[in-house]
Amino acid sequence: MLKKSARIAFHLSGVCLLVSGVWSLPTKNSIAVRPKKVDYNRDVRPILAKCFTCHGHDSKAVMANLRLDQKDTATQKLASGGFAIVPFHPEKSEVVERINAKNALQMPPTYSNKVLSDEERKVLTDWIAQGAEYKSHWAFTAPVRPPVPTVSNAKWAKNPVDNFILQRLEEEGLKPAERADKRTLIRRVTLDLLGVPPKPADVEAFVKDKSPNAYEKVVDRLLGDKQYGERMAIDWLDTARYADSNGFQSDYERFQYRWRDWVIDAYNKNMPFDKFTVDQIAGDMIPNATLDQKIATGFNRNNRVNTEGGIIDEEWRIEMVIDRVETTSATWLGLTAGCCRCHDHKYDPLTQKDFYAMTSFFSNIPEQGFGVDAAVNQVPFIKAPYPDQAKRMESLISQLTDVRIHANACLQADKPKAAVWTESTAQPKPPIAVNPLVRYEFSPERINATSDRASQVEQPTMKGKYVAELGRSTGALVTGDQSYVDCGNLGDFDGTQAFSYALWINPKSPSGSPIARMDAGNGYRGWDLYMQGNRPAAHFINRYPENALKVVSKTDVPTGQWSHIAVSYDGSRKPEGIHMYINGRSVPFDVEVNSLKDTMRTKVPMQLGRRSMGDVYNGQIDDVVVFERAIKADEAVALADVSPAMPFLRIAPEKRTPDQKLQLAELWSYQNDPIYRKLEDERKKLAREKDSLDDRIPTVSVMQEMPKPRDCYVLIRGQYDKHGKQVFADTPAFLPPIPKGYAKNRLGFAKWLVDPSNPLTSRVAVNRLWERFFGTGIVATSEDFGTRAEFPSHPELLDWLATEFIRTGWNVKGMVKMLVTSSTYCQSSEVRPESVAKDPVNRLLSRGPRYRLPAEVIRDQALAVSGLLVEKIGGRSVRPYQPEGIWNETAAFGNLVNYKRDMGEGLYRKSMYTIWKRTASPPEMTLFDVPSREICRVNRSRTDTPLQALVLLNDVTYVEAARFFGQRMIKEGGSTPESRVRFAFETLLSRPPTHDELAILAAGVQRRLKHYAVDKKAVDELLAQGDSKPDPKVNRAELAAYTITASAILNLDEALNKE
Amino acid sequence: MQNVDPILQLQDSINRRTFLKRGSGLGLAALFSLMGSESFADTQFKRVGGLPSVPHFKPKVKRVIYLHQSGAPSQMDLFDPKPELDKFRGQELPDSIRMGQRLTGMTSGQKAFPVAPTIFKYQKHGESGLELSELLPHLAKVADEICLIRSMNTDAINHDPAITFLQTGSQLAGRPSMGAWLSYGLGTENRDLPAFVVLTSIGHGNTNDQPLYDRLWGSGFLPTEHQGVKFRNSGDPVLYISDPAGIDKATRRDMLTDIASMNKLRLHTMKDPEIATRISQYELAFRMQASVPELTDISKEPKEIIDLYGPNVKTPGSYAYNCLLARRLSERGVRFVQLYHRGWDQHGDLPNQIRRQCDDTDQPTAALLMDLKQRGLLDETLVIWGGEFGRTVYSQGELSMTTYGRDHHPRCFSIWLAGAGIKKGFAYGRTDDYSYNIVENPVNVHDLHATILHLLGIEHTKLTFRYQGRDFRLTDVSGELIPAIMA
């Protein structure tokens, strides 16, 4: 099972010979024909690289004092008196002797596991005979724009890309393929640019459009479509190791989607690639940086963050910094810097010192290696409103100011009348609580316990000193290490019994249980309110965690500030039965444990300020109410509706501060002046909206520069605490320096990346675009442009594109348009015998690209053709269908447990918005080769496995899509099986079926109609798949039959490929 | 469409379809008939995939079952007896032993480091006289089968990097796991099942134990097809293996036949060999749908086997069930079964936790060895048992005659191996009197990897993959064979 596709193909090759003459199947990277004249970069270096481990520039590893990577050292006299290389004289060159030796002198030595083939030995010998000319590595010198070659078939060439491709084809005696037919072409380019297939109307319009620029018009339309930005962003998310969780142990959720949406927007706006680069690396350091520029720097904050207890801060801070260097190098420079963490690079002229000098660019941000273990963004982060949110916020602030001015006028007018009350002392009155089990108020002298069932209520016992301070409602109880309240045998709820509690808290530190009846020594049996950091959590426990229910608010409660908390529970043992209110507002929560099955009754008393032992709550508590029923939302609102001025009545008038007096005056006016009351209600309404908008405004972790840079050192063997020499921020010595006018800081580094003198960035960028549209890069090793990179299939074309990219101002859409409008791209992908003989894996582009679609596009296509796709750009990640238990099987920590899928729209968004938990990624995505997003990956493998077939056949996503697609066939595809199959073909594959295809599928429909006509149970079961409901007007048995046929069509090889 | 043998139906339909004869001649027909014969061939134990150069020499081991004990079991409570240590109970761990070694943030704030000798008794077992703790009465019965290494050590002190190191040869994310390397190098013996299967369970020790991560069985930079296939404890044993409700086997077969016919037409037009691959992968998927349920159905196991593994074996997702499943996978030719059992991270209340943990694991582990042996499979299977690091001799938290806790300890721990190519009833390596430092024959993680690969016929320095210009391997740049433990 799971065998490599090339291998199967190999088994079949004998048979294919019969079809096509010759059909050899070499590996992905090989090019059919070896060039004749020896070229150092193309032919020699890849062979000589085998020697560089011991005879290269890793100074610590050099053996026999011989370096073969540069001419002067390779040709100088050896200690033995001989010469390794004598140009033009292979017979005098010891290298030649040693590579041909069969004894102890043999090089490379047997223990190295490296061998040279006969052909490789011949290349080395020929090269020395031709003068042993060294050239610097092609990718390390700036590209020089080559002339566009002339070709005999000039008419074929639509743009210079074609001249380069055709020149090489002509050299090899190959003819390009026919132009793909219009239907194939529009499907290919639409999938490539939008990630969904074209609509049939667009296909028909294109087919009918006979104008010479018909295709160009299609491309222009696609480049203007907002879905273009989404499709382009997918690949960038892999490079940027974008995800919705921290990775590592508890793998809490994080929120970087605002950065993801910035990327989509940047592509749609056609942001020039140099700006795209500088903003992401150092947008924060640009003078007067805009919000967008700051958001862009989220790129280098997408790295994993370790929050495991007991880790060493500096060790993991260094890991994050190193991850940034590796990611940035791989993404922009195509360099594999990671090797230099421990030693000089074996193959590339990158030293360990260079590497650590680069870490200095990324080290100066005010972060810790030990992240906050909660579902929050790590510092530094910023508030990053979307434009519509920013606009609404501005308007709310201005309305609030207006209201305040008017209200102040009222207060002034009311002042004389109010004074009578505000200058007297009175007993504060808390809001009415209906039928509580118990209520505690804290007067300066004692705790007042009241109840509607007074007989049940024991007088509470203060443990430690009773201190009651000025409170938020009546008076504040102070609890801490030595002081808590034993409430006696109250609140012994079973878990099947409804109950609620409400109280004011003002925590000094964000931990501990303000109210609990919980036996901490016995599996935490019982219930409590628990401050998990700044998030209030409610526990309902038999034994933790296997028999317990735990919810954690998604809203913060600040320390050093009063908040009203109310928790209502209906006795269902289900999270759905819990409601949590903060300051009267119902708040959303995460369900962290959901396994409560048995009683939570326990013998320990109910207490204020701690559990049976430990988990001390340090802070103030006011007005505690416990109910033996689930309180309603309006009760929670009422209990929290206490003017903050109320407690001031307890203070003697002469001791009140001016602010307290003012607040009392406001309270008086509110109760007595109807105009003020109206204004104040309006103000509250606006303030609530402002608060709720504020809650919805996303934050994003960004780069920020510390005023004083951190010291950076070479780390010996890469260990965080083994400092070698101090290093200072700089770019690698073998590349051009930072351009004049820029400091040696992150901004200077960003400018350096996109400076025209940088030989790598533009080559790496255009190569990746090439790979995107043709399947393999001009440099096949798109992740490595170092000396071990595969030599480019078309070196001149690569350099031409790289210089053209810079010349056009790094115009991404311009480059994309050139690639997809080239005749090269528009070729038919049909495999012809003559093409496969000389160009087996299509590196010469003697035919059009044909390969499997990425994971995201396969799913999005199914949703699109079925009509289920919700086309909405950006926003918080969504939770589509996922097999049960994926998150829980391997972890019980963090808030990303108990996966609960969305209802409605979240099920049908594009796949790029699916929530990504790094340690348990969406299985249907990883099965289709999406990388884990733990580290930077610039390209994906492309496999074909039976597990993929199982996803497409059986995953509810695809079954539901097939059902909807089947329903469309029935409703929109005419009345016969044939017309309906034709409709499906045109919708999904942009072409009508052939006679044979129609015959197979129509016959299938007939068989299935018969089957489902008699098996009503099967019909009901099949149509129940997925959340959406079938159209009641459609015959159910018929729908079941078409669901199967639609599924078959969605599973066709052609549907899964761009062709 | 009921009660029709789906395979027969496919063959029938192949014969019926006339389009083949109308194809462009002999080529396509021959192609198809070859594919047909390949689809139905008995492929059991015929290697598929892998590198032509691998194995590099004759292997001693065909398959591996790795029983990973996640969270890190305490070596001195199970395998590494230190009878002299009782004298030092409660005394401070001498600096000469601790040597300023790094501590985790969980005990670095601790004011004292009192020595906590195990409260469990050790006894010699079998002809070999291997000393094991009383917590392992069942393993004791097969003591003469195992080779105990008491001198394992690792580089990492926290769970995530340590378990990542053990499974991938690097503490950092991104490298292929051991099973992925084996799938890549050796391919599979049974095309109807994955080459690399992962099973997970959690015991009653620390029920809130460390999580596992996809990366532990990931393929890193190797092609994704080599990633481990995790069998699940509830629902479908393999994701998406079941047909949706409302689609019976005959309907599925009929639909797959249509897909195959259509894809063959497309192959005829486009002549892209990848289409042929897709056709065969869909057929393979269909066969997996039959082979996986058969594999996970233990109802036909005889009573003596059920009794051997103990009462929990009937609970899917339990360690015992997974041990039995490991045997069933292994006997069907699955190359690498990676089992993870959580619950060993016992920082506090260790004696009680480890008792519960051993109640879950001891009998099934021993049963697996006996079961493999009685089937003659132990001669070709390598079984490995162990965690990602050890635990400290000093107590974390409260120390009394009945309770103590232990923190993470990377400098020494114990694992055992059994089966093909391994010495039987043999102990290797020695730690100091405190089970703190290794004093004889240290074995690090790379050495273990090198030795496992060697037993599978792989020279560990030669199984490499070029990525980002570098030839990566499981053992990174280290790894020495441990000839002393090999038979």
Chai-1 contact restraints between the chains, C-beta under 6 A:
chainA,res_idxA,chainB,res_idxB,connection_type,confidence,min_distance_angstrom,max_distance_angstrom,comment,restraint_id
A,M1,B,T188,contact,1.0,0.0,6.0,A-B,restraint_1
A,M1,B,R191,contact,1.0,0.0,6.0,A-B,restraint_2
A,M1,B,P194,contact,1.0,0.0,6.0,A-B,restraint_3
A,L2,B,P194,contact,1.0,0.0,6.0,A-B,restraint_4
A,L2,B,E225,contact,1.0,0.0,6.0,A-B,restraint_5
A,K3,B,V48,contact,1.0,0.0,6.0,A-B,restraint_6
A,K3,B,G49,contact,1.0,0.0,6.0,A-B,restraint_7
A,S5,B,E274,contact,1.0,0.0,6.0,A-B,restraint_8
A,S5,B,T277,contact,1.0,0.0,6.0,A-B,restraint_9
A,I8,B,T277,contact,1.0,0.0,6.0,A-B,restraint_10
A,I8,B,S280,contact,1.0,0.0,6.0,A-B,restraint_11
A,A9,B,P273,contact,1.0,0.0,6.0,A-B,restraint_12
A,L12,B,A276,contact,1.0,0.0,6.0,A-B,restraint_13
A,V15,B,A30,contact,1.0,0.0,6.0,A-B,restraint_14
A,V15,B,L31,contact,1.0,0.0,6.0,A-B,restraint_15
A,V15,B,L34,contact,1.0,0.0,6.0,A-B,restraint_16
A,L18,B,L26,contact,1.0,0.0,6.0,A-B,restraint_17
A,L18,B,G27,contact,1.0,0.0,6.0,A-B,restraint_18
A,L18,B,A30,contact,1.0,0.0,6.0,A-B,restraint_19
A,V19,B,G27,contact,1.0,0.0,6.0,A-B,restraint_20
A,N113,B,T461,contact,1.0,0.0,6.0,A-B,restraint_21
A,N113,B,K462,contact,1.0,0.0,6.0,A-B,restraint_22
A,F248,B,D160,contact,1.0,0.0,6.0,A-B,restraint_23
A,Q249,B,D160,contact,1.0,0.0,6.0,A-B,restraint_24
A,E308,B,N158,contact,1.0,0.0,6.0,A-B,restraint_25
A,E308,B,D160,contact,1.0,0.0,6.0,A-B,restraint_26
A,G310,B,T104,contact,1.0,0.0,6.0,A-B,restraint_27
A,G310,B,G105,contact,1.0,0.0,6.0,A-B,restraint_28
A,G310,B,M106,contact,1.0,0.0,6.0,A-B,restraint_29
A,I311,B,N158,contact,1.0,0.0,6.0,A-B,restraint_30
A,T336,B,Q468,contact,1.0,0.0,6.0,A-B,restraint_31
A,T336,B,G469,contact,1.0,0.0,6.0,A-B,restraint_32
A,Y347,B,G469,contact,1.0,0.0,6.0,A-B,restraint_33
A,P545,B,N208,contact,1.0,0.0,6.0,A-B,restraint_34
A,E546,B,T207,contact,1.0,0.0,6.0,A-B,restraint_35
A,E783,B,Q468,contact,1.0,0.0,6.0,A-B,restraint_36
A,D784,B,Q468,contact,1.0,0.0,6.0,A-B,restraint_37
A,D784,B,G469,contact,1.0,0.0,6.0,A-B,restraint_38
A,G786,B,G469,contact,1.0,0.0,6.0,A-B,restraint_39
A,R788,B,G469,contact,1.0,0.0,6.0,A-B,restraint_40
A,E830,B,M270,contact,1.0,0.0,6.0,A-B,restraint_41
A,V831,B,K271,contact,1.0,0.0,6.0,A-B,restraint_42
A,V831,B,D272,contact,1.0,0.0,6.0,A-B,restraint_43
A,R850,B,D272,contact,1.0,0.0,6.0,A-B,restraint_44
A,P883,B,L239,contact,1.0,0.0,6.0,A-B,restraint_45
A,E884,B,G235,contact,1.0,0.0,6.0,A-B,restraint_46
A,G885,B,S234,contact,1.0,0.0,6.0,A-B,restraint_47
A,T890,B,P211,contact,1.0,0.0,6.0,A-B,restraint_48
A,T890,B,L212,contact,1.0,0.0,6.0,A-B,restraint_49
A,A891,B,P211,contact,1.0,0.0,6.0,A-B,restraint_50
A,F893,B,P211,contact,1.0,0.0,6.0,A-B,restraint_51
A,T919,B,Y213,contact,1.0,0.0,6.0,A-B,restraint_52
A,T919,B,D214,contact,1.0,0.0,6.0,A-B,restraint_53
A,A920,B,D214,contact,1.0,0.0,6.0,A-B,restraint_54
A,S921,B,D214,contact,1.0,0.0,6.0,A-B,restraint_55
A,P923,B,L239,contact,1.0,0.0,6.0,A-B,restraint_56
A,D929,B,T224,contact,1.0,0.0,6.0,A-B,restraint_57
A,E934,B,A173,contact,1.0,0.0,6.0,A-B,restraint_58
A,I935,B,A173,contact,1.0,0.0,6.0,A-B,restraint_59
A,I935,B,G174,contact,1.0,0.0,6.0,A-B,restraint_60
A,S941,B,P223,contact,1.0,0.0,6.0,A-B,restraint_61
A,S941,B,T224,contact,1.0,0.0,6.0,A-B,restraint_62
A,T943,B,P223,contact,1.0,0.0,6.0,A-B,restraint_63
A,T943,B,T224,contact,1.0,0.0,6.0,A-B,restraint_64
A,T943,B,E225,contact,1.0,0.0,6.0,A-B,restraint_65
A,D944,B,T277,contact,1.0,0.0,6.0,A-B,restraint_66
A,D944,B,R278,contact,1.0,0.0,6.0,A-B,restraint_67
A,D944,B,Q281,contact,1.0,0.0,6.0,A-B,restraint_68
A,T945,B,E225,contact,1.0,0.0,6.0,A-B,restraint_69
A,P946,B,Q281,contact,1.0,0.0,6.0,A-B,restraint_70
A,P946,B,L284,contact,1.0,0.0,6.0,A-B,restraint_71
A,P946,B,A285,contact,1.0,0.0,6.0,A-B,restraint_72
A,P946,B,M288,contact,1.0,0.0,6.0,A-B,restraint_73
A,A949,B,Q281,contact,1.0,0.0,6.0,A-B,restraint_74
A,A949,B,Y282,contact,1.0,0.0,6.0,A-B,restraint_75
A,A949,B,A285,contact,1.0,0.0,6.0,A-B,restraint_76
A,L950,B,Y240,contact,1.0,0.0,6.0,A-B,restraint_77
A,L950,B,A285,contact,1.0,0.0,6.0,A-B,restraint_78
A,V951,B,Y240,contact,1.0,0.0,6.0,A-B,restraint_79
A,N954,B,Y240,contact,1.0,0.0,6.0,A-B,restraint_80
A,N954,B,P244,contact,1.0,0.0,6.0,A-B,restraint_81
A,D955,B,Y240,contact,1.0,0.0,6.0,A-B,restraint_82
A,V959,B,P244,contact,1.0,0.0,6.0,A-B,restraint_83
A,D996,B,F19,contact,1.0,0.0,6.0,A-B,restraint_84
A,D996,B,L265,contact,1.0,0.0,6.0,A-B,restraint_85
A,I1000,B,D258,contact,1.0,0.0,6.0,A-B,restraint_86
A,I1000,B,S261,contact,1.0,0.0,6.0,A-B,restraint_87
A,G1004,B,D258,contact,1.0,0.0,6.0,A-B,restraint_88
A,H1011,B,M1,contact,1.0,0.0,6.0,A-B,restraint_89
A,A1018,B,G246,contact,1.0,0.0,6.0,A-B,restraint_90
A,E1021,B,A245,contact,1.0,0.0,6.0,A-B,restraint_91
A,E1021,B,G246,contact,1.0,0.0,6.0,A-B,restraint_92
A,L1022,B,G246,contact,1.0,0.0,6.0,A-B,restraint_93
A,Q1025,B,P244,contact,1.0,0.0,6.0,A-B,restraint_94
A,I1044,B,M255,contact,1.0,0.0,6.0,A-B,restraint_95
A,A1048,B,M255,contact,1.0,0.0,6.0,A-B,restraint_96
A,A1048,B,D258,contact,1.0,0.0,6.0,A-B,restraint_97
A,A1048,B,I259,contact,1.0,0.0,6.0,A-B,restraint_98
A,N1051,B,I259,contact,1.0,0.0,6.0,A-B,restraint_99
A,L1052,B,M262,contact,1.0,0.0,6.0,A-B,restraint_100
A,D1053,B,N263,contact,1.0,0.0,6.0,A-B,restraint_101
A,D1053,B,R266,contact,1.0,0.0,6.0,A-B,restraint_102
A,D1053,B,I275,contact,1.0,0.0,6.0,A-B,restraint_103
A,D1053,B,R278,contact,1.0,0.0,6.0,A-B,restraint_104
A,E1054,B,R266,contact,1.0,0.0,6.0,A-B,restraint_105
